[in-house]
Amino acid sequence: MLLISSFVRASSQILVSECRSTSQVAFKQREMHDKLRCVKSMVGVQTVISERRREQSANKLKA
């Protein structure tokens, strides 16, 4: 009886650790995806800002 309960406990711990590792992997993937999206949006903002600066400098040259 003791052997069965220890086996059940060990197998449940293995399941829990596997579940944790898969959720951590999913979390890391989501985190990386969010970071990529953030970087892409920052790059987009940077290009918009540089384009506006270019337009402003072109307007200053015209005036």
ABEGO torsion letter per residue (X at the ends): XAAAAAAAAAAAAAAAAAAAAAAAAAAAAAAAAAAAAAAAAAAAAAAAAAAAAAAAAAAAAAX
